Amino acid sequence: MLVLLPPSEGKAASGRGAPLKAEGLSLPGLAAAREAVLDELVELCLADEEKAQHVLGLSEGLRGEIAKNAGLRTAGTRPAGEIYTGVLYDALGLASLDTAARRQAGTSLLVFSGLWGAVRIGDRIPSYRCSMGVRLPGLGGLGAYWRAPMAEVMPEAAGGGVVLDLRSSAYTAAWKPKGAVAGRTASVRVLQSQMVDGVEKRSVVSHFNKATKGRMVRELLTAGARPKDPAELVDVLRQLGFVVEAQAPERAGLAWALDVVVTEIH
């Protein structure tokens, strides 16, 4: 099973490890595209701080992120699973997984990124600021920029197993499963259910969405789940205590749509 995750907007500080070795990252087919984004991002942040702040959509309080980006090639690194923080990654709790679950996380989790395209949680990267919604002056919008290189590498990365897609909309723009891979893909939406004047109301709430997705991945890893297809994935999630409403694709080439309904975060 391959699990597609969004990154976190905020990130932990770069580590004290050796500087970035881009050639050592997973999905080596993305190497040239990564270098192009990295080159332009670093150059932008070195050359024009005002322009970089505008391009990256940073508030005045986040202006320090520009200097961080300017030093990406010499900054220390740490595993991506430690760099990404926030609600989803707190709920996932990679550091507290047992050995078997941590090993499975290393092979099954893939984090999409505006800068790197996608990385595995063991890939050593520096802390950075560059969302998929950024539009670089030279390369253009990163969501569109990554489509061609991701289309080349993702079918092989997906293999023949289930793809659990937990990405946010900005990151789904970089790669959409097609053909046989789409039929093995389950895209998840988390809905909060509330009773209002005796009527159930459902809505997408960011905190519930992120926390539930993190907890879902943790439960699947801890259980050592390896579903053969999306239908079996639905069964496994229900056995783990999640309320799942599933819609199978109406035709070939489309993904399964799963609604996970929550009333509170446990």
N, C-alpha and C positions, 0 to 999 in steps of 0.2 A: 504494500500500500504506500502511495506517495501522498503526503499531506502538504498542500500549498498554503503558506501563511503570508499575511502582510507583515511588513516591518513595523517597528514602533517609531513614532515621530521623535520622541525623546530617546536618547541613548546614553549608556554608561560611558564614562571616560575611556579614552584609549588606554591600553595596557602598557606594560613595560617590556613587552616582547619585542622581537626583531621587527623592523619596518615591513611594510606590505611586500609580499612576493606574489604579484598578480598572477603569475604563471602557475602558482600552486593552488589556485582556487578550483573548486569543483566546476563541472561543466566547462571544460577548456575551450569548447567551441565558441564561447562568448568572449574569449580573450581580446580579440581586436576591438570589439564593440565597447568593452569595459575600458580599454586604454583610451579610446576616443572620448568617452564621457569624462573619465578621470582627468585627461589632459585639459579639456575645455573648462571643467569646473575649477581646477587648481589655478589655471591661468586667469580666469575671471576674478577669482577671489584675491589673487595677488595684485592684479592690475587696477581694479576699480571697485573699491569697497561699497560705494553708493549704488552702483549698478548691480553688484552682487546681491546686496540687500533687497533690491527691488525684484530681481530675477528669482531669488529663492523665497520671496514672500515672507521675509523675516521682520518681526517687530523690532523696535529699538532695543528692547530687553534681550533679544536673541542675537544681537549684532556680533557677539563673540564667536558665533558659529562660523562666521566668515574666515576668521583667522584659523580656526580648526580645519576648515576645508583647504586653506592655502598650504597647510603643512601636512597634507595627507600622505605624501610620498616618504616622509621621514618620521611620522608619528609611530609610536608603538602600536602593537596589535594585540588582540585577544580573540578567543573564539566568538563567532557571530552570536552564538547562544547566550553569551555573557554581555555582548554589546547591546542587544535589543532588550528593552525594558518595557514597563507599562502594564496596563491591566491584563491583557492577554497573556503576556509572558510571566507575570506574577502568578496567574492562575495555573499556568502550565507547570511552573516550578521545576525547570530542568535540573537544577542543582540537587534537588532532593529525590529525584527518581532513583529507583534501584538499578543495579548494574545492567540487568537485561533490558529494562525499559530505556535506559540511557543509550545503550548500544543501538536499539531499534530507532530511537530518535535521530541518531547520527546518520542513519541510512534512509529514513523515510520523511524527514522534515525538510522542506525547501522554502526558504524565505525570499520573497520577491523584493526587489530593490531598484530605485531609480538610478542608483550609481552602478551597481554590480549586475543588474539583470536578475539574477537569483543566486543565492549561496546556500550551502548546507550549514548546519549549526556548528560544525567543527572547523569551518573555514576561518582562518585568522584574518581579521580586518581591523582597520582603525575606526574610531568613532567619526561620524560624518553627518552632514545635513544636506540631503538632496532627495526630495520626494518624487514620486512618479509623475506628479502634476506639474513639475517644473518644466519650463520651456527655455532651453539654453539658446543663446543668440545664434550659434552656428549649427547645432544639431537639431534644433527645434524641440517640439514636445516629446518628452521621454517616453510617454505611453506609446506613441506612434513609432518612435525611433527603435524601441526594443522588439517590435512585432516580428520583423524579418529574422533577426538572429535567434529569437526565442523559438520561432517556428522551426528552425533548423535543429535545435538541441532538445526540445521538450518531448517529442514523441519517443526518443530513445530513453530519456530520463524517466518517463512514465512507465516504460516497460509494458508488461502485459497485465498489470494488476489494477486495482481500484485507485482512482485519484479522488481524494477528498479535498475539495476546493473551499477554503475558508478565507480567501482574499477579499479585501474591500474593493469597491468598484474601480477606484483609480488604478489598482494593480491588475484587475482582470483585463484592462485595456491592452496590456503588454502581451498577453497570450490567451487565446480562447481555444480549448480543445476541439478538435475536428475528427470526423470519421470514426473509426473504431475506438479511439481514445475517448471521444465524447461520450460514447455509450457506456464507458466504464467510469465516468466521472459523476460525482455527486456534489452539487453546489448547495451550500448551506446558508439559510437565513434564520436568524434568531429573533423570535417575536415574544414580547412581554404580554402576558394576558392579565387583564384587570377587569373586575366587575364594576360597572358604573350604572347605578340605578337599575340593578338587576340584569343588565345586558353586558355580555362579554365584549370587551374592546381589546384589540390587539395592535401593538405598535412596535416599531424598531427603536430600541433605546441603546445608545452607544455603549454604555457601561455594561449592561446585561449582555449585549452582543459579544463584546470582547472577552468578558469574564467567562461566559458560557463556552465560547469556542476554545479558550485555553483549558478549561476544565475537561471538555470533551476529548481533546487530544491527550491530556494526561491520563484519563480513564482508559482510553484505547491502548496507549503505550503500556500502562501498568498491567492491563489484562493480557498483553501480548497478542492483541487482535490482529488477525490477518484474513479479513473477509475476501472471498473469491470474486464477489461482484457487488454492485450497489445494493441489491436487495438483501444480501447477507449482511452488509454494513448496517442497514436499517435495523435488522433483527438484533445485531450486536449492541447497537446504541440503545435500543429499547431494553435489552437485558441489563444494561448498565444503569438504567433508571431514567433515561431521557425520554421525553414525550416528543415523538417524531411523527410528522405527517409527510408522507412521501408521494411524489408524483413522478411516475415513470415517463420517459420521453415518448412523445406521440409518434415519432418517426426516427429513423436512423440518423446519426450525426448530431443528435441533441443530448444534453446531459440530463441526469436525474435532478429534480429539485426537491430539497428537503427543508421543511420548516421545523425547527426545534422550538417548542413552546415552553416558556418558563414563567413562573409567577414570582419567584425570588431566587437569589443566588445562595446556594448552600455552601 
